[in-house]
Amino acid sequence: MIRILCLTILVSFSHINLNFAQENLEPVELSNNLYSITNSGGGNIVFLITKKGVVVVDAGGSPGNAQNIIQAIKSKTDSPIKYLIYTHSHRDHIYGVSEFPDDIKIIAHQNIVDNLKNYTEPGLKNSLENTIPEYLEGLKSQIENESQENSDDLEKVKQQYNLYSNYLKDLKKVKIRYPDITFTDSYKLKLKNERIFLEYPGPGHTNDNIVVKFSNHNVIHTGDLIFNGSVPYVITDHGANVENWINIVDDLYIENIKTVVPGHGEITDKEVFKDQANYFRKLTYRVEALKNAGFTVNEIKEKIDFEAYKMIDGGNQFPVNIEVIYNEL
C-alpha cells in the first residue's frame, strides 16, 4: 500500500497554506484606514493607510503569498507601501519580503539581524538544497513504484508532489532582506497624525519578538506571542522563554487594548491574552507536579491529556511545549 510521506520543513510550517496561488485575501477594516488580513499563507497582516504612505506589519510566508497580500492592499489604496515591520524572524512572517518595493524601510528589533544570519538564511538554504528536494524524491519514488495508478492514495501523493514542487519554485524567489531601522526597547513611528509604537517585551516566542501598537485605533499586532486557538510554537534555539512569555501576556492584558491581531488565528479581543497565559500556567503546574513526583519528561508527555486543553495542534507542538517547560523548571 502506498504511504503518504510527512514533511516538517521548519517549525512554522504547519501554519502555512501552500495552496494559495489563486487565493483572494480579503482585508477587514478594523478602524479608519487600518486593516487586517487573516493570512493562511503565513502570519496575519495589518496595514495602515496614511498620508505618508502605507505601513505593513509582516510580509507573508513566501513570494507568492506576498503577491496576494500586496494585491489585497492595492484593493484599498493607491498609496505606495513605505514601511514594513517584521514582528520576528520566522519564515512565515518574512519570506514574502522580496515582493515588496525596493525603497521600503524595514523596521525590526536589533536581535533579528543575528537571527536572520544564524538560522533564517541557513534554514532557507537547507530547504532549497536538501529538505524539499529529498522529500520530492521520496514522493516521486512512491509514484513510480505504485502499480494501482487509479488509487486514491496515489492521487493524494501526486497532489502532494505538485504542491511542494510549486512551493519549491516559489521559495527560489525568496531574498532575505535585513532591516533598515532597528531598536532595542521601543521605537515610535510618526506619520502625520498617526502614531505607531513598536515595543520589545523581552523573549517569549523568540528573542526578537515585538508587538506593534496602533495607538490612534486601540489595536495591537502581537506577532506570534499569540496563537489564537492553537498550540504555540516554543523554540528554545530561537530564544523562547515560557516563564517570561506568561509575564508578557499578563502585562498586555491589563492594558486598554480593544482589538488583537494575533500571529495566527482569528482577530480577537484582549481576552486572548488571559487565555494564552492560562494555557501556559495550567500546563506548567501539571508538568511541575509530575516532575516533582519523579516522572521523566517522556513519561509526563504520556500522562498529560491534550484533549483537556481544547486547542488545535496542527504542528504536534504540545509535546514540545511540555519538554520546554520541563527544562525551564
N, C-alpha and C positions, 0 to 999 in steps of 0.2 A: 504493500500500500504506500502511496506517495505521502511524504511527510512535509508539511509546510514549515520551513525554517523560521526561526525567530531571530530578529536582529535588534540589539541595543547599541546604537552608534555612539551616542553621548547621553549624558544624564537627562537632558531636557527633551529628548526625542519623542517621548510619548505624548507630549503636549503639541506636537506639530502635525497638522493635517497635510500630508504630501500631495493630496489630490485637489490642489487649489487652482489649477490652470485657468478654469473658467469661473472661478469664484467671484461673486459680486458682493463686495463688502459694503455694508450699509452704515454710514455714520449716524450716530444718535446724538442729538443736541442735548447737552447736559445743562447748559446755561448759555447766555447770549454769546455767540461766536466761539463757544467751547464745545468740542465734540469728542465722543469716544467711538472706538471701533473694537468690537469683540472679535478677536482675530484668531481663527483656528489654525492659521499657518505660522503661528509664533506667539509672542506675548501680545497682550492687549495694547492698543494705541490710544493716545489722546493727542488732539491737535487744537491749537488756539489760533484764531484768525485775528491779527492785529493790524494797525495802520502801518506798522513797520515790517509786515510780512507774517508768515506762518511759523509757529513753533510746534515741533512734533516731538512726542515722547516715545522713544524706541522705534526701531527700523524694520521689524519683521524678521522672520526666520530664514528667508532666502531671497535672492533677487526677484524670483517670480512672485513671491508673496508681497514684496515691497512694491512691485508694479501695481498690484491690486490696491495696496494701501494708498499709493500716490494718486491713482485714479479716483479713489473714494474722496480724497482731499480735494481734488480738482472739481468734483461734482458739487462742492460747496463754495469754492472761491477761485478766483483767477490770480490771487496774490501769490507771489513766489515763496517757496519754503526757505527761510533764512536761518533757522536754528534747529538742531536735532539734539535731543538729550538722551544719553544712554542711562537707563536705570541701573544696569550692571553689565557684566562682560559675557554672559551666557549667549550661546549661538542663536537661540530662538528669539533674541531681542536685538541682535546687531548684524546678522548675516545679510540683511537686506540693504545695508548702507550704500553699497556700490551703485544702487539705482537712484540715490538722492543727488541733487545738484552738486557740482564740484565746488561751488563757492559757499556752501553752507558752513556755519560754525557749529562744531560738535562740542558739547559740554558733558563732563563726567567727573566722577571722583578721581583723585590722583592715583589711587591704588589700581585703577583699571589699566594703567599703562603697563605695569609689570604683569598683570594677569593676561592681557592680550598677548604679550610676548611669550609668557611662560606656559600657558595652556590653551588659549583660544586659537592662536595660529598653529601650534603643533597639532591640535585636535583636528583642525581643518585639513592639514596636510595628511594626517593619518586616515581620515575619512576618504579623501580623494585617491590616495595611493594604495591603501590596504583594506580598510574595513568594508566599504561598499563594494569595491571590485571583487573581493573574496566572497562576499555574500551573494553577489550576482552570479559568480561562477558556480556556487552551490545550487542556486535555483536553476541555472542553465543545465547543470548535470542532471537534476531531477527531471526536467522537461524532456531531455534527450533520452533518458532511460525509462520513461514511462510508456508502457505499451497501450494502456487504455486511454487513447487520445481524447475521448469524449467525457472522461470522468470529471466530476465537479471539483475534486481536489486539484486535478491538473489545471483546470481553468483558473482556480484561485492562485496557483503558483505562477501561471503566466501573467496574471494581473499584477501580482507582486513584483515580478521581474520587470514589467513595463513601468510600474510606478517608480521603482528605485533606479531604473535606467534614466528616466526623465529627471529624477531628483539629482542624480549624479551630474547630468548635463547642466542643471541649474546651479549646483554647487561650484562648478568650474568657473562660474562668473563672479563668485564671491571675491571681493577685495577688502580686506580688513582695513578700516580707517581709524587712526588714532585721534583722540580728542584734541581740539584746538585750545580749549579752555579747561583747566582742571582746578579743583578746590579741595580743601582738607575737611572743614567742618560744615560750611554753608556757602551758598552763592545766591545773590539776588539778580534776577534778570528783569530790567525795567524797559518796557516798550510803550512809550506814550503813557497812557493811563493804566496800563496793565502791570501787575507785579507777580512774578513767578519766583517762588522760593525753593531752592534745592537744598536738602539737608542730608547729612550723613549721620545716622543714629548709632553707628558702631556696627560691628559684624553681627549678622543674623543669618540670612540666606547665603551671602558671600561677604568678603571683607571690602567690597566696593559698592554694596547696595545703597541706593539713595531713595528718598521719597521726593516727589515733586508736588508742591502745593500751589494751587491757583487761588490766591487769597481773595481776589475780587468775586470769586464764584463759589467759594467754600467746597472745593473739590480737591481730592488728592489722588495721585497715581502712586501706588505703593511698590511698583515692580513686583518681584517675587517674594517680598516679605509677606504677601498674602496670596494664598492659593484658595480661592473661594470654592469650597465643596470637595476639594481633592487633597490627597496626602501631599504635603510639601516635600520638595527635594532638599535634602540636607547633605551637603558635600563638604566634609571637613578639609579636603585638599584645597578647596576654594575659600576657606576661611569661615565656614558656617559655625555658628555657636548657638545652641538651643537656649541656654540659660539667658543670654543677652537678647535673643530673639523674643522671648517672652516679655522682657522688660521693655523692648521697643514697642510692641503692640499694646502693652498696658499703657504706656505713655501716650500713644496715639489715641487710644480710646477716650481718655479724659479731655482731649482737645475738642473744640467745637467744629467738628467736620460733618458735613451733610452727606456728600456723595463720595464713594470709594471706588476707584477703578483698580482692581487687583491685577497682578501679573497674569493670572489665568483664572478663568471662570467669569461668571456674570457680574455686571456692575451692581453695586450694593450700597449699604449704608454702614455706619460706624460699628454696628453690632458685630460685624465680621472680625473686628479686632479682638473682641471678647471671645468669639468662637475659636479663633486661632490660638489665643493664649490658653483657653480651657483645654483644647486638644493636647497641646504640649504638656500642660500641667498634669492632666489626667494620666497621660502615658508615662510621664516622669515618675509620678507617685507609684504606679504599678510596677515599673521597671525597678525602682529603688527598693520596694518591698520584697520583690522576688530575689534581687541581688543580695539583700541583707539576709534572706533566708538561705542563701548558699547556692542558688541556682546559677548555672553558667549562662552566658549570653545566648547560646543556641537553644538551651532548654527554655529560656524566657521567651524566645521567639515562638516556640511551640505552645507555650501556656497562655499567651495573651490573645484574646479573641478579637480579631479585627472587626468583626461584624458589630461589635458594641460601639464602634466609633462613627458609624453611619456616614462614611465617606467613600469616595471613589479612589481607587489606587491603580490607575492605568499603567504606571511605570514600576509596579512592585517595589514601592519605596517604604512601605510600612516596616518591613524587617530592617531596612537601613536606618530608619528613624530610631528603632529600638536599640540598634547597635551603637549609634552615635550617642544617644542618651546614656546608655550603659557605660560607655567610655568616659563621658563627661563626669559621671558620678564617681 
